Amino acid sequence: LGVKEYHSKAITDGATDLAAWAKLLRRVTDQRQPIFDRGPIYDFPIGEPVASPAEEVWHRLSKFDPLIEQWSNAVVRARCLATLHPESGIHASFPHHEALVQGGRIIGLRAIAKKSAGKSELAASDIRLIFALSETLREEPYGRSRWMELRLRREGLQVLWQGLISHAWNDAQLRGFHDYLHDPIPPNRFYQSIRMERALWMEGLEKLRGGPFRLTIDIRKSTDVMPELINHLGRSIPIELYDPEPPRIAENPVSIAFFWAMPSGWIQLQKAYVLRHFRHLLSAATLRLSPGGRENVAYLNTVRKSWPYEPDDLTDHLLEEPARWAVSGIWELLDRWEDNQITFDLAAAACALERFYLTRHSYPTTLAELVPEFANAIPIDRANGKPLNYRWTPDGWFRLWSVGRDGNDDGGVFRRGEDERGSDLVWPRPIADGEDRLF
């Protein structure tokens, strides 16, 4: 199930094609053939013929029920957290991350199958489990942990959206989703990750200043770090990872040699640059994520435009490029984190709109009609402090969007790629219109 290429192909207009999944699972089980003619043979339950692709996928995924049940029992505990070793510094490993993400995919696919089979309450329970799994990463101070959170939340939102477009959720389920999505994620979680990444870079630079040292990296894919965990997931690894050889550890001399060629004073200068860039990043994050901090949109646009920048000459490039490496990934994470917060707001508004639809059999003409029965107040766009943009459409659906990070309303147009930074964030419509989709 970790076949990422197939996972993307089995989605049509944003909705998962369960018939394609059923065909895949049937092929790798009944015919005893490996996926794409290579890799391990999966052993999913066969059972009696079932009436629909949804029931077949659900049945075959029952292989993972024991593991998912363990996770369900674990996440209800107050402190369901993985064991980490921060004292390892730059050598810290995260064997549970990919297992959680792969597990989230499995649970998400199972939820879609349950929803399509008419078992909406069981599907809603799986969505809540995915969100709960993302919360198990809440106290991990690493930037990588924040990326994993975003991946799990995206999986949960995808399933939630598919239930919304098929009107599968009842009022109680939608109210529960709305309450979770509307509850803001504490920004301190992100600030903590910024400080940890800063500390890791300072530790690495200090080690380099002290002279050559042995830095080893695991060149295996992250899904193979803890084979026993992945085996619990049915060896759900990407198709390019069918290497039966023992784990291989290798040194990474390329980037280290660059630093070894520099004098120790240059390393000290890099530490100063790294501290400056991270201070700038932390200030921007405080403005962008704190309640009310987004009111000064003009200043925030200035902050955004100041990064990334191009060095003026080769000297500037050599002096500050390593410091740019240190924060570039965190800047991107900040953008994605803010987008996720806005997407949660869109999802909460969509749940309120669906509750309105269940009662009135049509969507409202304005968001003001949601108040006070379906929402306490008109949903606000945290990107500019104004109400979210909403328009009822003659085809019976609606358009709902945020102005996005740049604070400019582009009329509900979402663009992927290089233009994504300046595009609106648009809640996906169930109609194939050829537009880029948020997810």
C-alpha positions as CSV (number, residue, x, y, z in Angstrom):
1,L,0.0,0.0,0.0
2,G,3.0,2.3,0.1
3,V,3.1,2.4,-3.7
4,K,3.1,6.2,-4.1
5,E,2.9,6.1,-7.8
6,Y,-0.2,3.9,-7.8
7,H,-1.7,5.9,-4.9
8,S,-1.7,9.0,-7.0
9,K,-3.1,7.2,-10.1
10,A,-6.0,5.7,-8.2
11,I,-7.5,9.2,-7.6
12,T,-9.9,10.7,-10.1
13,D,-11.0,14.3,-9.8
14,G,-9.9,14.2,-6.1
15,A,-11.9,11.1,-5.3
16,T,-10.3,7.7,-4.6
17,D,-11.1,5.0,-7.2
18,L,-11.9,2.0,-5.1
19,A,-12.4,-0.2,-8.1
20,A,-8.7,0.4,-9.0
21,W,-7.6,-0.4,-5.5
22,A,-9.7,-3.6,-5.4
23,K,-8.2,-4.7,-8.7
24,L,-4.7,-4.0,-7.4
25,L,-5.3,-5.9,-4.1
26,R,-6.9,-8.8,-6.0
27,R,-4.0,-9.0,-8.4
28,V,-1.3,-9.1,-5.8
29,T,-3.2,-11.7,-3.8
30,D,-5.2,-13.9,-6.0
31,Q,-2.7,-14.1,-8.8
32,R,0.3,-14.1,-6.5
33,Q,2.0,-11.5,-8.7
34,P,4.2,-8.7,-7.4
35,I,3.2,-5.1,-7.9
36,F,4.4,-3.9,-11.3
37,D,6.2,-7.2,-11.8
38,R,8.7,-6.6,-9.1
39,G,8.8,-6.5,-5.4
40,P,7.3,-8.7,-2.7
41,I,4.1,-10.6,-3.0
42,Y,1.4,-9.2,-0.6
43,D,-0.8,-11.6,1.2
44,F,-4.2,-10.0,1.7
45,P,-7.3,-11.9,2.8
46,I,-9.2,-13.4,-0.1
47,G,-12.5,-14.5,1.4
48,E,-15.8,-14.9,-0.3
49,P,-16.8,-12.7,-3.3
50,V,-18.1,-9.4,-2.2
51,A,-20.8,-7.1,-3.7
52,S,-18.8,-3.9,-4.3
53,P,-15.2,-2.6,-4.7
54,A,-15.7,-0.7,-1.4
55,E,-16.5,-3.9,0.5
56,E,-13.7,-5.8,-1.2
57,V,-11.1,-3.1,-0.3
58,W,-12.5,-3.0,3.3
59,H,-12.3,-6.8,3.6
60,R,-8.7,-7.0,2.3
61,L,-7.5,-4.2,4.5
62,S,-8.7,-6.2,7.5
63,K,-5.2,-7.6,7.5
64,F,-4.2,-4.4,9.4
65,D,-7.0,-4.5,11.9
66,P,-4.9,-5.8,14.8
67,L,-2.3,-3.0,14.4
68,I,-5.0,-0.3,13.9
69,E,-6.8,-1.5,17.0
70,Q,-3.6,-1.1,19.0
71,W,-3.2,2.4,17.8
72,S,-6.9,3.2,18.6
73,N,-6.3,2.0,22.1
74,A,-3.1,3.9,22.4
75,V,-4.1,7.4,21.2
76,V,-6.8,7.8,23.9
77,R,-4.1,8.0,26.5
78,A,-3.1,11.4,27.7
79,R,0.6,11.0,26.7
80,C,0.7,8.8,23.6
81,L,4.2,9.7,22.4
82,A,7.1,8.0,20.7
83,T,10.4,7.6,22.5
84,L,13.0,10.0,21.1
85,H,16.6,10.7,22.1
86,P,17.3,14.5,21.8
87,E,20.7,13.9,23.3
88,S,21.7,12.3,20.0
89,G,21.6,15.8,18.5
90,I,22.2,15.8,14.7
91,H,22.4,11.9,14.8
92,A,18.8,11.6,16.1
93,S,16.6,9.1,14.2
94,F,12.8,9.0,13.7
95,P,11.9,5.4,12.9
96,H,8.2,5.9,13.7
97,H,7.5,8.7,11.4
98,E,7.1,6.8,8.1
99,A,5.3,4.1,9.9
100,L,2.7,6.6,11.1
101,V,2.3,8.1,7.7
102,Q,2.0,4.8,5.9
103,G,-0.5,3.8,8.6
104,G,-2.4,7.0,8.0
105,R,-2.7,6.1,4.3
106,I,-4.0,2.6,5.2
107,I,-6.5,4.0,7.7
108,G,-7.6,6.7,5.2
109,L,-8.2,4.1,2.4
110,R,-10.1,1.9,4.9
111,A,-12.2,5.0,5.9
112,I,-13.1,5.7,2.3
113,A,-14.1,2.1,1.7
114,K,-16.3,2.2,4.9
115,K,-17.9,5.5,3.8
116,S,-18.6,4.1,0.3
117,A,-20.1,1.0,1.9
118,G,-22.6,3.1,3.9
119,K,-20.8,2.8,7.3
120,S,-20.3,6.5,7.9
121,E,-19.8,6.2,11.6
122,L,-17.0,3.7,11.2
123,A,-15.4,6.0,8.6
124,A,-15.7,9.0,10.8
125,S,-14.0,7.1,13.6
126,D,-11.1,6.3,11.3
127,I,-10.8,10.0,10.4
128,R,-10.6,10.9,14.1
129,L,-7.9,8.2,14.5
130,I,-5.8,9.8,11.7
131,F,-6.0,13.2,13.4
132,A,-5.2,11.6,16.7
133,L,-2.1,10.0,15.3
134,S,-0.9,13.4,14.1
135,E,-1.3,14.6,17.7
136,T,1.1,12.0,18.9
137,L,3.8,14.1,17.4
138,R,2.8,17.3,19.2
139,E,5.7,17.3,21.7
140,E,8.5,16.4,19.3
141,P,10.5,19.5,18.8
142,Y,11.9,18.7,15.4
143,G,11.0,20.3,12.1
144,R,10.7,16.8,10.6
145,S,7.9,16.1,13.1
146,R,5.9,19.1,11.9
147,W,6.2,17.8,8.3
148,M,4.8,14.4,9.4
149,E,1.9,16.1,11.2
150,L,1.0,17.9,8.0
151,R,1.1,14.7,5.9
152,L,-1.3,13.0,8.4
153,R,-3.6,15.9,8.5
154,R,-3.8,16.0,4.8
155,E,-4.7,12.4,4.7
156,G,-7.5,13.0,7.2
157,L,-8.8,16.1,5.2
158,Q,-8.8,14.1,2.0
159,V,-11.2,11.5,3.5
160,L,-13.3,14.1,5.2
161,W,-13.7,16.0,1.8
162,Q,-14.7,12.8,0.0
163,G,-17.5,12.3,2.6
164,L,-18.6,15.9,2.2
165,I,-19.1,15.7,-1.6
166,S,-21.1,12.5,-1.3
167,H,-23.1,13.9,1.7
168,A,-22.1,10.9,3.8
169,W,-21.8,12.6,7.2
170,N,-24.6,13.2,9.6
171,D,-25.1,16.3,11.7
172,A,-23.4,14.9,14.8
173,Q,-20.3,13.8,12.9
174,L,-20.0,17.1,11.1
175,R,-20.3,19.0,14.4
176,G,-17.5,16.9,15.8
177,F,-15.3,17.5,12.8
178,H,-16.1,21.2,13.0
179,D,-15.1,21.5,16.6
180,Y,-11.8,19.7,16.0
181,L,-10.9,21.7,12.9
182,H,-12.0,25.0,14.4
183,D,-9.7,24.6,17.5
184,P,-6.5,26.4,16.6
185,I,-3.2,24.5,16.8
186,P,-0.9,26.2,19.4
187,P,1.8,28.1,17.6
188,N,4.3,27.3,20.3
189,R,4.6,23.9,18.7
190,F,6.1,25.5,15.6
191,Y,8.2,27.9,17.5
192,Q,9.7,25.0,19.5
193,S,10.7,23.3,16.2
194,I,12.4,26.5,15.0
195,R,14.5,26.6,18.2
196,M,15.4,22.9,17.9
197,E,16.5,23.3,14.3
198,R,18.6,26.3,15.2
199,A,20.2,24.3,18.0
200,L,21.0,21.3,15.7
201,W,22.6,23.6,13.1
202,M,24.7,25.3,15.8
203,E,25.8,21.9,17.1
204,G,26.8,20.7,13.6
205,L,28.7,23.9,12.9
206,E,30.5,23.6,16.2
207,K,31.5,20.1,15.4
208,L,32.9,21.2,12.1
209,R,34.8,24.0,13.7
210,G,36.5,21.5,15.9
211,G,38.0,19.6,12.9
212,P,37.2,16.5,10.9
213,F,34.8,14.1,12.6
214,R,32.9,11.0,11.5
215,L,29.4,11.9,10.4
216,T,27.4,8.9,9.2
217,I,24.1,9.0,7.6
218,D,21.6,6.2,6.8
219,I,21.3,6.1,3.0
220,R,18.3,3.8,3.2
221,K,14.9,5.1,2.7
222,S,13.2,6.2,5.9
223,T,10.6,3.4,5.5
224,D,13.3,0.9,6.0
225,V,14.8,2.3,9.2
226,M,12.8,0.1,11.5
227,P,11.9,-3.1,9.5
228,E,9.9,-4.5,12.4
229,L,7.6,-1.5,12.4
230,I,7.1,-1.6,8.7
231,N,6.5,-5.3,8.7
232,H,3.5,-4.6,11.0
233,L,2.2,-2.5,8.1
234,G,2.5,-5.4,5.7
235,R,5.8,-4.3,4.4
236,S,4.1,-1.2,2.9
237,I,7.1,0.4,1.3
238,P,7.5,2.3,-2.0
239,I,8.0,0.1,-5.0
240,E,11.5,1.2,-5.5
241,L,12.5,-0.3,-2.2
242,Y,12.7,-4.0,-2.6
243,D,16.3,-4.4,-1.4
244,P,16.7,-7.6,0.6
245,E,20.3,-6.7,1.5
246,P,21.2,-5.7,5.1
247,P,21.0,-2.0,6.1
248,R,23.9,0.0,4.7
249,I,25.5,2.9,6.4
250,A,27.8,5.2,4.5
251,E,29.6,8.4,5.1
252,N,28.6,11.7,3.5
253,P,32.0,13.3,2.6
254,V,30.8,15.7,-0.1
255,S,29.2,18.5,1.9
256,I,31.6,17.9,4.8
257,A,34.6,18.4,2.6
258,F,33.4,21.8,1.6
259,F,33.3,22.9,5.3
260,W,36.7,21.3,6.0
261,A,38.2,23.5,3.3
262,M,37.1,26.6,5.2
263,P,39.0,28.2,8.1
264,S,37.5,28.0,11.6
265,G,36.7,31.8,11.5
266,W,34.5,31.2,8.5
267,I,32.6,28.6,10.6
268,Q,32.2,31.1,13.4
269,L,30.8,33.6,10.9
270,Q,28.3,31.0,9.7
271,K,27.1,30.5,13.2
272,A,26.4,34.3,13.4
273,Y,24.5,34.2,10.1
274,V,22.5,31.2,11.2
275,L,21.5,32.9,14.4
276,R,20.5,36.0,12.5
277,H,18.4,34.1,9.9
278,F,16.7,32.0,12.6
279,R,15.9,35.2,14.6
280,H,14.3,36.7,11.4
281,L,12.4,33.4,10.8
282,L,11.1,33.3,14.4
283,S,9.9,36.9,14.2
284,A,8.0,36.2,10.9
285,A,6.5,33.0,12.4
286,T,5.3,34.9,15.4
287,L,3.5,37.4,13.2
288,R,2.1,34.9,10.8
289,L,0.8,32.3,13.4
290,S,-0.2,34.3,16.4
291,P,-3.8,35.4,16.8
292,G,-4.2,38.9,15.4
293,G,-0.6,38.9,14.1
294,R,-1.8,38.8,10.5
295,E,-3.5,42.2,10.7
296,N,-0.4,44.0,9.4
297,V,-0.6,42.4,5.9
298,A,1.7,45.0,4.3
299,Y,4.5,44.2,6.8
300,L,4.0,40.5,6.3
301,N,4.3,40.9,2.6
302,T,7.6,42.7,3.1
303,V,8.8,39.9,5.4
304,R,8.0,37.4,2.7
305,K,9.7,39.3,-0.1
306,S,12.9,39.5,2.0
307,W,13.2,35.7,1.6
308,P,14.4,34.0,-0.4
309,Y,16.9,36.5,-1.8
310,E,19.7,36.1,-4.3
311,P,23.3,37.0,-3.2
312,D,24.7,40.1,-4.9
313,D,28.0,38.6,-5.8
314,L,30.1,35.5,-5.3
315,T,31.5,36.7,-2.0
316,D,28.0,37.1,-0.5
317,H,27.2,33.7,-1.9
318,L,30.1,32.0,-0.2
319,L,29.5,33.9,3.0
320,E,25.8,33.3,3.5
321,E,24.8,30.3,1.4
322,P,25.3,27.7,4.1
323,A,23.1,29.9,6.5
324,R,20.5,30.0,3.8
325,W,20.5,26.2,3.7
326,A,19.9,26.2,7.4
327,V,16.6,28.0,7.2
328,S,15.3,27.5,3.7
329,G,13.5,24.2,4.6
330,I,12.0,25.8,7.7
331,W,10.7,28.8,5.7
332,E,9.0,26.3,3.4
333,L,7.6,24.5,6.4
334,L,6.3,27.8,7.8
335,D,4.4,28.4,4.5
336,R,2.9,24.9,4.6
337,W,2.1,25.2,8.3
338,E,0.2,28.4,7.7
339,D,-1.5,26.9,4.6
340,N,-2.6,24.0,6.8
341,Q,-4.1,26.3,9.4
342,I,-6.1,28.1,6.7
343,T,-7.1,24.8,5.1
344,F,-8.5,23.6,8.5
345,D,-10.5,26.9,8.7
346,L,-11.9,26.1,5.2
347,A,-12.7,22.6,6.2
348,A,-14.5,23.8,9.4
349,A,-16.5,26.2,7.3
350,A,-17.3,23.4,4.8
351,C,-18.6,21.2,7.6
352,A,-20.9,24.1,8.7
353,L,-22.1,24.5,5.1
354,E,-22.8,20.7,4.9
355,R,-24.9,20.9,8.1
356,F,-26.9,23.7,6.5
357,Y,-27.3,21.5,3.4
358,L,-28.6,18.6,5.5
359,T,-31.3,20.8,7.0
360,R,-32.3,23.0,4.1
361,H,-31.3,20.7,1.1
362,S,-29.3,23.5,-0.5
363,Y,-26.3,25.6,0.4
364,P,-26.7,29.1,1.7
365,T,-26.3,32.2,-0.5
366,T,-24.0,33.9,2.0
367,L,-21.9,32.7,5.0
368,A,-24.0,34.9,7.3
369,E,-26.9,32.4,7.0
370,L,-24.8,29.9,9.0
371,V,-25.0,32.1,12.1
372,P,-26.1,31.2,14.8
373,E,-27.5,27.8,14.1
374,F,-24.5,26.2,12.4
375,A,-21.7,28.6,13.4
376,N,-21.1,31.0,16.2
377,A,-19.8,33.6,13.9
378,I,-19.0,34.1,10.2
379,P,-15.8,32.1,9.4
380,I,-12.8,34.4,9.3
381,D,-9.9,34.2,6.9
382,R,-6.8,34.3,9.1
383,A,-4.8,35.5,6.0
384,N,-6.4,39.0,6.2
385,G,-8.7,39.0,9.2
386,K,-11.8,39.3,7.0
387,P,-14.6,36.8,6.3
388,L,-13.7,33.9,4.1
389,N,-14.7,34.4,0.5
390,Y,-17.8,32.4,-0.5
391,R,-20.0,32.2,-3.5
392,W,-23.0,30.0,-4.2
393,T,-22.9,28.5,-7.7
394,P,-25.8,27.7,-10.0
395,D,-24.7,24.0,-10.3
396,G,-25.8,23.5,-6.7
397,W,-22.4,23.7,-5.1
398,F,-20.3,26.6,-3.9
399,R,-16.9,28.2,-4.0
400,L,-15.1,28.8,-0.7
401,W,-11.6,30.2,-0.6
402,S,-9.0,32.2,1.4
403,V,-6.9,34.9,-0.1
404,G,-3.8,33.0,0.8
405,R,-0.4,34.1,2.1
406,D,-0.1,37.2,0.0
407,G,-3.3,38.7,1.3
408,N,-4.6,39.4,-2.3
409,D,-7.9,38.1,-3.6
410,D,-7.4,36.4,-7.0
411,G,-11.0,35.4,-7.3
412,G,-10.7,31.9,-5.9
413,V,-7.9,30.7,-8.2
414,F,-5.4,28.1,-6.8
415,R,-2.2,27.6,-8.7
416,R,0.4,24.9,-8.0
417,G,4.1,25.3,-8.6
418,E,6.1,28.5,-8.5
419,D,2.9,30.6,-8.4
420,E,1.5,28.8,-5.4
421,R,3.0,31.3,-3.0
422,G,0.7,34.1,-4.4
423,S,-2.4,32.1,-5.1
424,D,-5.7,31.7,-3.2
425,L,-6.4,28.6,-1.1
426,V,-9.6,27.1,-2.5
427,W,-11.7,24.4,-1.0
428,P,-11.9,21.7,-3.7
429,R,-15.1,21.4,-5.7
430,P,-16.4,17.9,-6.6
431,I,-16.8,18.9,-10.3
432,A,-13.9,18.2,-12.7
433,D,-13.1,21.7,-14.1
434,G,-9.5,21.3,-15.0
435,E,-8.3,23.6,-12.2
436,D,-5.4,22.8,-9.8
437,R,-6.7,21.4,-6.6
438,L,-5.6,22.1,-3.0
439,F,-5.7,18.4,-2.4
